[in-house]
């Protein structure tokens, strides 16, 4: 049974705050415990360039966010952890998707429409101050998702449209070039809170109302003391509904603790006491992580090595093989495979030949297989540690169609999965009739 692929990213444009932790990091790490899930966690530094023009901030944010994931317990041996800009196949796929993306659909993207509406309200040209990065943001996000054929993408409700657009771009590409992409599903967890910031609005770097996740203890206490409350005095009943203080406490507390805090509100707890309780509850969870975070931040070279290693392994097993197939699908192919007049007879011989599997051991000591039809290589495997592993993979391929998300073989130059499926059907038919086609 194949694992469900889940992809989570955080833009590297600021310091991680409590909202990032509660809304993305904590639930993502909880899902990583499931045995039937393959998780992809990435630092979206290309996305950061759309709005952030400060190189030092992008670099610092990348370090802080990477250290945050690691401090919070991300196991990089069991999960994919990488920096977006370390996967050059992502911008390459972005261009392939750009060539099938409808401009009309991009015109309707929420962020772009909001910018246009602001310009119109101020009497400016529709596109004043709008860079192409903002306009094309949904295509880059689609490439992030489709490059790894992610099945599910957890996002906030404001990002649902981007997942729908990724599905649209993937579907259009599939229609033109064959079935290459899994269409992702959006995941909205209504149990995951959207935290309010210091002023009661959604905690966001855009509003400058955030509480840094790993702020020193004294700074955390001071920030919580500054959370906006009403003027009700101690002894007066206070509402939990709409209270930023209560929502923050609820995000870190158990059901029993939350119920007790709600009762304290009803009994008229003073705002100072309520803020102290909130501070103690958050600090109890964050303090052990803060210590790990500070140790990691002191070793940026080690974090860099972790990110580079994650990207290198991910490219070798997923991104590079995928782009090989996609480049071939759209016609970016080796010209030596084009049949000229003198090659037509040989090409016809290859087409008429029965397909066959060939297994062999190469100079590196690993075991390989390939599916050939005449002189033409349809499939070429990666290396396996034992002949048994290679044989089992061949047997599995014989049993069903070849999908485009496999990572242990490459399609031959200029070969499509449809051609391979047709060759496999011929192989099986020949074997049943006893006319050859054996490996």
C-alpha positions as a printed NumPy array, in Angstrom:
array([[  0.   ,   0.   ,   0.   ],
       [  1.464,   3.369,  -1.036],
       [  1.83 ,   6.107,   1.54 ],
       [ -0.168,   9.328,   1.494],
       [  2.126,  12.245,   0.697],
       [  1.561,  15.394,   2.759],
       [  3.379,  18.644,   1.952],
       [  3.852,  21.575,   4.356],
       [  5.809,  24.773,   3.769],
       [  6.482,  28.015,   5.631],
       [  7.602,  31.201,   3.871],
       [ 10.961,  32.503,   5.084],
       [ 10.051,  36.155,   5.488],
       [ 10.093,  36.586,   9.263],
       [ 10.7  ,  35.097,  12.694],
       [  8.528,  32.046,  13.561],
       [  5.731,  33.015,  15.936],
       [  3.153,  31.271,  18.094],
       [  0.675,  31.278,  15.199],
       [  3.116,  29.339,  12.963],
       [  3.688,  26.839,  15.759],
       [  0.039,  26.196,  16.589],
       [ -1.319,  26.478,  13.054],
       [  1.345,  24.624,  11.046],
       [  4.331,  23.181,  12.874],
       [  2.671,  21.358,  15.772],
       [ -0.105,  19.69 ,  13.715],
       [  2.356,  18.795,  10.934],
       [  4.69 ,  17.057,  13.368],
       [  1.725,  15.196,  14.868],
       [  0.813,  13.832,  11.423],
       [  4.415,  12.695,  10.945],
       [  3.818,   9.969,  13.522],
       [  1.443,   8.081,  11.212],
       [  2.999,   5.004,   9.567],
       [  1.03 ,   5.382,   6.319],
       [  2.179,   8.953,   5.626],
       [  5.197,  10.389,   3.787],
       [  5.823,  13.984,   4.87 ],
       [  7.529,  16.784,   2.938],
       [  8.496,  19.881,   4.936],
       [ 10.107,  22.807,   3.147],
       [ 11.317,  26.358,   3.626],
       [  9.628,  28.489,   0.962],
       [ 12.445,  30.957,   0.331],
       [ 11.537,  31.588,  -3.332],
       [  8.078,  32.666,  -2.156],
       [  9.659,  35.048,   0.355],
       [ 11.199,  37.066,  -2.488],
       [  7.749,  38.137,  -3.695],
       [  7.233,  40.499,  -0.754],
       [ 10.537,  40.689,   1.087],
       [ 13.311,  42.727,  -0.515],
       [ 15.711,  42.366,   2.405],
       [ 18.301,  39.633,   1.663],
       [ 19.551,  39.52 ,   5.257],
       [ 16.023,  39.003,   6.536],
       [ 15.371,  36.145,   4.121],
       [ 18.624,  34.453,   5.186],
       [ 17.968,  34.982,   8.897],
       [ 14.373,  33.784,   8.6  ],
       [ 15.489,  30.638,   6.763],
       [ 17.884,  29.821,   9.603],
       [ 15.272,  30.566,  12.275],
       [ 12.545,  28.495,  10.664],
       [ 14.859,  25.547,   9.992],
       [ 16.059,  25.657,  13.618],
       [ 12.438,  25.822,  14.771],
       [ 11.421,  22.648,  12.915],
       [ 14.437,  20.806,  14.298],
       [ 13.969,  22.103,  17.845],
       [ 10.333,  21.037,  17.782],
       [ 11.378,  17.45 ,  17.053],
       [ 11.344,  16.957,  13.289],
       [ 13.09 ,  13.664,  12.436],
       [ 14.979,  14.39 ,   9.212],
       [ 15.788,  10.697,   8.749],
       [ 12.121,   9.744,   8.511],
       [ 10.76 ,  12.869,   6.806],
       [ 11.801,  14.989,   3.834],
       [ 13.155,  18.37 ,   4.984],
       [ 14.534,  20.808,   2.432],
       [ 14.881,  24.373,   1.228],
       [ 12.815,  25.238,  -1.828],
       [ 15.691,  26.987,  -3.622],
       [ 17.878,  23.86 ,  -3.318],
       [ 15.547,  21.999,  -5.719],
       [ 16.177,  23.567,  -9.181],
       [ 13.547,  21.256, -10.668],
       [ 10.861,  23.339,  -8.914],
       [ 11.429,  26.549, -10.953],
       [ 11.854,  24.413, -14.082],
       [  8.467,  22.809, -13.454],
       [  7.064,  26.275, -12.732],
       [  7.858,  27.231, -16.33 ],
       [  6.282,  24.052, -17.735],
       [  3.136,  24.809, -15.732],
       [  3.233,  28.486, -16.74 ],
       [  2.843,  27.332, -20.326],
       [ -0.454,  25.597, -19.538],
       [ -1.785,  27.992, -16.876],
       [ -4.655,  30.209, -17.977],
       [ -4.029,  33.922, -17.465],
       [ -7.716,  34.413, -16.777],
       [ -7.462,  32.065, -13.81 ],
       [ -4.393,  33.895, -12.502],
       [ -6.28 ,  37.191, -12.846],
       [ -8.765,  35.826, -10.287],
       [ -6.162,  34.896,  -7.659],
       [ -7.11 ,  36.545,  -4.356],
       [ -3.775,  38.275,  -3.66 ],
       [ -3.587,  39.761,  -7.152],
       [ -7.234,  40.837,  -7.126],
       [ -6.752,  42.51 ,  -3.744],
       [ -3.792,  44.481,  -5.119],
       [ -5.813,  45.551,  -8.167],
       [ -8.764,  46.576,  -5.978],
       [ -6.496,  48.704,  -3.776],
       [ -5.023,  50.407,  -6.819],
       [ -8.459,  51.168,  -8.249],
       [ -9.645,  52.561,  -4.927],
       [ -6.622,  54.893,  -4.914],
       [ -7.088,  55.903,  -8.567],
       [ -3.942,  54.101,  -9.7  ],
       [ -3.312,  51.84 , -12.681],
       [ -4.534,  48.29 , -11.991],
       [ -1.022,  46.857, -11.908],
       [  0.783,  49.696, -10.147],
       [  3.345,  48.229,  -7.773],
       [  2.432,  44.653,  -8.698],
       [  5.408,  42.501,  -9.636],
       [  5.175,  39.394, -11.8  ],
       [  6.186,  37.297,  -8.804],
       [  2.93 ,  38.133,  -7.032],
       [  0.963,  37.376, -10.186],
       [  2.737,  34.048, -10.768],
       [  2.836,  33.004,  -7.094],
       [  0.088,  30.371,  -7.576],
       [  2.087,  28.666, -10.354],
       [  5.188,  28.378,  -8.176],
       [  3.042,  27.001,  -5.364],
       [  1.544,  24.471,  -7.779],
       [  5.069,  23.373,  -8.762],
       [  5.959,  22.918,  -5.069],
       [  3.06 ,  20.494,  -4.762],
       [  3.042,  18.706,  -8.118],
       [  6.807,  18.044,  -8.308],
       [  6.352,  15.453,  -5.538],
       [  2.775,  14.443,  -6.396],
       [  1.583,  15.414,  -2.937],
       [ -1.805,  13.928,  -2.1  ],
       [ -2.731,  16.364,   0.664],
       [ -1.714,  19.939,   1.477],
       [ -2.71 ,  21.404,   4.867],
       [ -3.41 ,  25.133,   4.498],
       [ -5.452,  27.912,   6.009],
       [ -8.765,  28.802,   4.428],
       [ -7.163,  31.77 ,   2.659],
       [ -4.988,  29.319,   0.694],
       [ -7.739,  26.989,  -0.559],
       [ -7.856,  28.77 ,  -3.91 ],
       [ -4.157,  28.063,  -4.5  ],
       [ -4.693,  24.326,  -4.093],
       [ -7.628,  24.469,  -6.489],
       [ -5.418,  26.259,  -9.002],
       [ -2.692,  23.617,  -8.583],
       [ -5.306,  20.992,  -9.423],
       [ -6.334,  22.978, -12.492],
       [ -2.757,  23.349, -13.783],
       [ -2.02 ,  19.671, -13.133],
       [ -5.203,  18.607, -14.879],
       [ -4.437,  20.73 , -17.952],
       [ -0.913,  19.331, -18.158],
       [ -2.247,  15.775, -17.845],
       [ -4.783,  16.437, -20.599],
       [ -2.088,  17.678, -22.986],
       [  0.795,  15.342, -22.166],
       [ -0.589,  12.257, -20.418],
       [ -1.191,  11.352, -16.798],
       [  1.806,  12.714, -14.916],
       [  0.38 ,  14.487, -11.868],
       [ -1.685,  13.429,  -8.897],
       [ -4.277,  16.121,  -8.21 ],
       [ -3.766,  17.346,  -4.632],
       [ -6.476,  17.652,  -2.005],
       [ -6.72 ,  20.54 ,   0.408],
       [ -6.694,  19.75 ,   4.129],
       [ -8.42 ,  22.167,   6.494],
       [ -8.282,  21.166,  10.146],
       [-11.002,  23.119,  11.946],
       [ -9.541,  21.97 ,  15.249],
       [ -6.344,  23.904,  14.552],
       [ -6.704,  27.434,  15.815],
       [ -5.891,  30.598,  13.919],
       [ -4.261,  32.536,  16.718],
       [ -5.005,  36.197,  17.39 ],
       [ -2.082,  38.564,  17.745],
       [ -1.343,  41.319,  20.228],
       [ -4.091,  43.548,  18.785],
       [ -6.764,  40.838,  18.45 ],
       [ -6.398,  40.465,  14.681],
       [ -4.964,  37.274,  13.146],
       [ -1.363,  36.854,  14.271],
       [  0.622,  37.799,  11.181],
       [  3.958,  39.325,  10.221],
       [  1.939,  41.595,   7.9  ],
       [  0.214,  43.206,  10.909],
       [  3.393,  43.275,  13.042],
       [  1.334,  41.822,  15.897],
       [  3.168,  38.554,  16.45 ],
       [  4.613,  36.873,  19.521],
       [  7.901,  35.203,  18.531],
       [  7.815,  31.509,  19.356],
       [ 11.206,  31.475,  21.039],
       [ 11.273,  34.957,  22.539],
       [ 13.332,  34.976,  25.76 ],
       [ 11.236,  34.339,  28.872],
       [ 11.205,  37.971,  30.029],
       [ 10.342,  39.243,  26.54 ],
       [  7.541,  36.668,  26.228],
       [  6.109,  37.835,  29.55 ],
       [  6.267,  41.481,  28.45 ],
       [  4.585,  40.767,  25.088],
       [  1.747,  38.825,  26.715],
       [  1.262,  41.661,  29.198],
       [  0.675,  43.947,  26.201],
       [ -2.177,  41.903,  24.671],
       [ -5.217,  44.1  ,  24.023],
       [ -8.099,  43.589,  26.521],
       [-11.21 ,  45.555,  27.49 ],
       [-11.661,  47.845,  30.502],
       [-13.555,  45.442,  32.78 ],
       [-12.169,  45.515,  36.3  ],
       [-11.301,  42.574,  38.58 ],
       [-14.492,  40.962,  39.87 ],
       [-16.471,  41.748,  36.725],
       [-17.49 ,  38.807,  34.532],
       [-15.438,  38.576,  31.354],
       [-16.395,  37.04 ,  28.006],
       [-14.339,  34.24 ,  26.517],
       [-15.952,  34.816,  23.13 ],
       [-13.716,  37.061,  21.066],
       [-11.049,  37.244,  23.761],
       [ -7.554,  37.018,  22.28 ],
       [ -6.254,  36.088,  25.728],
       [ -8.624,  33.143,  26.039],
       [ -8.02 ,  31.899,  22.48 ],
       [ -4.265,  31.885,  23.033],
       [ -4.643,  29.977,  26.315],
       [ -6.981,  27.441,  24.704],
       [ -4.398,  26.704,  21.984],
       [ -1.863,  25.547,  24.579],
       [ -4.019,  24.101,  27.34 ],
       [ -5.829,  20.805,  27.903],
       [ -9.632,  20.668,  27.891],
       [ -9.648,  20.617,  31.68 ],
       [ -7.318,  23.605,  31.924],
       [ -9.377,  25.5  ,  29.347],
       [-12.602,  24.812,  31.254],
       [-11.006,  26.083,  34.468],
       [ -9.785,  29.229,  32.689],
       [-13.274,  29.836,  31.281],
       [-14.677,  29.572,  34.808],
       [-12.095,  32.077,  36.004],
       [-13.347,  34.467,  33.319],
       [-16.905,  33.98 ,  34.553],
       [-15.766,  34.617,  38.14 ],
       [-14.152,  37.921,  37.15 ],
       [-10.43 ,  37.168,  37.106],
       [ -8.322,  40.312,  36.742],
       [ -6.655,  40.811,  33.389],
       [ -3.214,  40.902,  34.991],
       [ -3.77 ,  37.511,  36.64 ],
       [ -5.198,  36.084,  33.408],
       [ -2.146,  37.232,  31.445],
       [  0.174,  35.704,  34.035],
       [ -1.641,  32.359,  33.752],
       [ -1.362,  32.55 ,  29.956],
       [  2.355,  33.314,  30.164],
       [  3.03 ,  30.391,  32.517],
       [  1.041,  27.986,  30.343],
       [  2.799,  28.944,  27.089],
       [  6.241,  29.051,  28.679],
       [  5.768,  25.563,  30.152],
       [  5.47 ,  24.143,  26.622],
       [  7.928,  26.404,  24.86 ],
       [ 10.812,  26.567,  27.379],
       [ 12.284,  23.09 ,  26.648],
       [ 12.056,  23.764,  22.904],
       [ 13.607,  27.214,  23.34 ],
       [ 16.727,  25.66 ,  24.841],
       [ 17.131,  23.328,  21.84 ],
       [ 16.43 ,  26.196,  19.44 ],
       [ 19.138,  28.401,  20.934],
       [ 21.667,  25.558,  20.7  ],
       [ 20.792,  25.015,  17.03 ],
       [ 20.974,  28.716,  16.186],
       [ 24.547,  28.691,  17.45 ],
       [ 25.47 ,  26.113,  14.776],
       [ 24.209,  27.452,  11.424],
       [ 26.683,  25.313,   9.438],
       [ 25.085,  22.166,  10.84 ],
       [ 21.619,  23.341,   9.805],
       [ 22.943,  24.175,   6.337],
       [ 24.338,  20.628,   6.054],
       [ 20.971,  19.131,   7.068],
       [ 19.119,  21.151,   4.416],
       [ 21.627,  20.379,   1.656],
       [ 21.566,  16.671,   2.478],
       [ 17.765,  16.601,   2.44 ],
       [ 17.64 ,  18.345,  -0.931],
       [ 20.302,  16.106,  -2.484],
       [ 18.497,  12.912,  -1.46 ],
       [ 15.127,  14.284,  -2.54 ],
       [ 16.447,  15.337,  -5.945],
       [ 18.025,  11.937,  -6.578],
       [ 14.934,   9.928,  -5.667],
       [ 12.089,  12.229,  -6.722],
       [ 12.685,  15.604,  -8.373],
       [ 15.28 ,  14.736, -11.037],
       [ 13.574,  11.522, -12.277],
       [ 10.258,  13.403, -12.428],
       [ 11.709,  16.223, -14.535],
       [ 13.354,  13.708, -16.879],
       [  9.901,  12.301, -17.601],
       [  8.231,  15.699, -17.862],
       [ 10.863,  17.134, -20.192],
       [ 10.391,  14.152, -22.474],
       [  6.616,  14.491, -22.273],
       [  6.649,  18.086, -23.542],
       [  9.211,  17.381, -26.283],
       [ 12.472,  18.514, -24.667],
       [ 14.214,  15.361, -25.839],
       [ 17.54 ,  14.004, -27.027],
       [ 17.681,  14.699, -30.771],
       [ 19.63 ,  11.508, -31.395],
       [ 16.407,   9.567, -30.738],
       [ 14.645,  11.157, -33.738],
       [ 14.244,   8.605, -36.544],
       [ 15.638,   9.833, -39.87 ],
       [ 14.987,   8.124, -43.211],
       [ 17.834,   5.653, -42.826],
       [ 16.653,   4.705, -39.354],
       [ 13.04 ,   3.918, -40.275],
       [ 13.7  ,   0.266, -40.964],
       [ 15.461,  -0.183, -37.619],
       [ 12.705,   1.759, -35.868],
       [ 10.096,  -0.548, -37.417],
       [ 12.089,  -3.596, -36.292],
       [ 12.073,  -2.241, -32.751],
       [  8.328,  -1.618, -32.905],
       [  7.697,  -5.16 , -34.151],
       [  9.983,  -6.827, -31.592],
       [  8.512,  -8.382, -28.478],
       [  9.347,  -6.484, -25.272],
       [ 11.626,  -8.257, -22.796],
       [ 13.011,  -7.674, -19.307],
       [ 16.751,  -7.95 , -18.838],
       [ 18.324,  -8.227, -15.382],
       [ 22.023,  -7.727, -14.747],
       [ 24.671,  -6.771, -12.225],
       [ 26.698,  -3.66 , -12.988],
       [ 30.258,  -2.647, -12.069],
       [ 29.03 ,  -0.889,  -8.904],
       [ 27.922,  -4.256,  -7.51 ],
       [ 24.236,  -3.373,  -7.606],
       [ 21.528,  -5.229,  -9.514],
       [ 19.539,  -3.593, -12.313],
       [ 16.819,  -4.384, -14.784],
       [ 15.56 ,  -2.792, -17.974],
       [ 12.609,  -3.322, -20.274],
       [ 13.692,  -3.329, -23.906],
       [ 11.935,  -3.591, -27.233],
       [ 14.481,  -4.429, -29.88 ],
       [ 17.323,  -1.982, -29.349],
       [ 15.103,   0.541, -27.648],
       [ 15.205,   0.875, -23.836],
       [ 11.721,   1.544, -22.463],
       [ 12.525,   1.365, -18.744],
       [ 15.794,   1.555, -16.836],
       [ 15.858,   0.793, -13.115],
       [ 17.964,   2.306, -10.37 ],
       [ 20.354,  -0.043,  -8.562],
       [ 19.044,  -2.63 ,  -6.078],
       [ 21.074,  -4.184,  -3.277],
       [ 20.101,  -7.759,  -4.181],
       [ 18.879,  -9.677,  -7.245],
       [ 15.827, -10.652,  -5.235],
       [ 14.814,  -6.994,  -4.756],
       [ 15.248,  -6.316,  -8.478],
       [ 13.291,  -9.463,  -9.376],
       [ 10.434,  -8.545,  -7.059],
       [ 10.207,  -5.097,  -8.652],
       [ 10.103,  -6.65 , -12.124],
       [  7.319,  -9.002, -10.984],
       [  5.35 ,  -6.057,  -9.584],
       [  5.674,  -4.127, -12.849],
       [  4.428,  -7.145, -14.813],
       [  1.312,  -7.237, -12.656],
       [  0.105,  -3.727, -13.365],
       [  0.526,  -0.528, -15.287],
       [  3.541,   1.709, -14.83 ],
       [  2.676,   4.939, -13.02 ],
       [  4.517,   8.245, -13.338],
       [  5.225,   8.548,  -9.621],
       [  7.606,   5.587,  -9.333],
       [ 11.049,   6.512,  -8.052],
       [ 13.018,   3.308,  -8.674],
       [ 13.166,   3.479, -12.471],
       [ 13.359,   6.032, -15.279],
       [ 11.481,   5.981, -18.546],
       [ 13.755,   5.658, -21.558],
       [ 14.61 ,   8.738, -23.578],
       [ 11.555,   9.847, -25.546],
       [  9.391,   7.108, -24.003],
       [  5.997,   7.785, -22.439],
       [  4.278,   5.72 , -19.751],
       [  1.532,   4.957, -22.294],
       [  4.115,   3.267, -24.558],
       [  5.445,   1.253, -21.64 ],
       [  1.952,   0.16 , -20.631],
       [  1.284,  -0.945, -24.209],
       [  4.572,  -2.893, -24.269],
       [  3.693,  -4.575, -20.968],
       [  0.302,  -5.582, -22.365],
       [  2.046,  -7.131, -25.367],
       [  4.511,  -8.858, -23.037],
       [  1.709, -10.416, -20.981],
       [ -0.287, -11.426, -24.061],
       [  2.769, -13.11 , -25.621],
       [  3.546, -14.934, -22.377],
       [ -0.005, -16.257, -22.179],
       [  0.154, -17.509, -25.747],
       [  3.555, -19.111, -25.138],
       [  5.183, -17.072, -27.863],
       [  8.003, -15.51 , -25.852],
       [  8.093, -12.258, -23.988],
       [  9.814, -13.839, -20.981],
       [ 12.332, -11.946, -18.914]])
